[in-house]
C-alpha cells in the first residue's frame, strides 16, 4: 500500500470537513437528532411488536359444550382437534373446575358463594399455533353438534392488528420525513463544500483527475458526517436506554411494552448503517449534480 | 498533433465564438494565437482540452477525435494537454511544491513518482529554491513558473497557454516566454494565446490571427500585425 496516496486522500477529506466546519457540525447534529428519533421509534415499534406477539400467543378458542354431552363424544372431538395442524394444544375444562377458577379470579371483588347452581358449561380450550388462525378454527368447531357456543378471541386480535397498522403508518411517515430532512441537510453541506472547493475541483479536472478521484473525498465526507452523527445519536439513545427503561418498567408496569427484550445491539447497528448510507447517498447526489454541470 | 476541421462554436447565449476554423498544429510546433479580446482565442484553446465542444466540425488531438468522446475519457485527454492561465490558478493554501505535486497526486501517481518528478520540474522552471513558499509569497513571474511546472509535471504532449504574460511586467514576460521556448525545444507542442505584441514580434514564430472567431491570417515566423514583415 502506498501510504503517500492514503495520506493525500485523507488530507483531502479533512480539508473538506474543516473548510465548512459549522455546516459539518450542523449536518452531524441533524443526523444525530434524526437517529435519536428514529431509534426511539424503532425501539418502541419492536417492543410493541413483541407485546403483540405475547398477547397474541395467549389467544385461545373456547368451545362451550352443551349440557350432558357424553364423555365419549368430547374425547372424540378433542382427538380430532389434536390432529389439526393449526392447533398447538387442546385442553378440557370441566364445569366444576371452571367454577373453581372463576371463584378464585373473582375473590375479593364479588361473592360467588351465594350462587348455588353452576351455570358454567364444560369447555374445550384450543390454543392455535398462529393466533390469526383462531377465527377459522372457531368456525370449524362451531359446526360440531355438541358445541353450544364458541368464543374465538378474534376481537382482541383484530384490535391489536388495527393499532399495529396505525402505529406503523404514522411511524413510517415520521421516519421518512426525518430521513428526507437529514438527506437534504447533508446534501446542502456537501454542496457548500463543493462550491468552496470549486478552484481545486477545476484544477483537478484540468490536470486529468477522473470523476471518481474528484468525488471520493466528498463521498467520504458524507459517510463520515452520517456515521459520526449516528454515533452521537446512539450515545444519547444508549444513555436514555440505561436510565429510562428500568424506570418505565418499574413505574408503568401495566404498559404492555417488552422494553428489556428488544435486541438493542442489533438496532444500534441498523441505525449506524442508516446514518452512514444516508450520508453517502446525499453526498453522492450532491457532488454528482455539480460535476454534471462542469 | 492538433487538428481543427471546419469548427464552429456558438455559445448558448448566441455568441458565435468560432466560425469555420481550419487549423493544423504539428508535433513540436510553437504557435501564437493573436487577436484582441473576444476574438475566440480562449475558446479555441478550450476546444483542445474539451472544456467546450464545437457546435459543428471536428477537433482531434494526437489522432483522437474529440467530438463524441465519452466523458470518462476526458481525464486521459487532459493528461496529454497542460494548461496555463493568465491568473495562474494556484492553490493558495498549498506551497509551491504541493501545488505541483497536486497535479500528480490527483491523477493517481505514487509517492515515489511524486518525490522524483516534482523537484525535477521545479528545477526546469527555475523555482526549486522557493519550493516551500506559498503563492502569496511569490512574484507574478514565480507564480506563473509554478503554474507551468504544474501543467508540465504529467509530461503532456501539448502545452496551452492562455495569456500567460497578461499579469506580468515586460522583463518577466520575456523570461516566461524564454522558458516556454525551452520547453518547446524539448519536444512539447506549445500554443500561446496572447495580445503581447512585443513578445510575438521578438520570437518570430508561427502566428495565427483570429478575428470574430475566424482565422484571418496564418503565417510562419510571423509578426503581431500583418504586413509589417
Interface residues (C-beta under 8 A of the other chain):
Chain A: X2 X3 X4 X5 X8 X199 X200 X202 X203 X204 X205 X206 X207 X208 X209 X210 X211 X213 X214
Chain B: X49 X71 X72 X75 X76 X77 X78 X79 X82 X83 X89 X91 X102 X103 X105 X106 X107 X108 X110 X111 X112 X114 X150 X151 X154
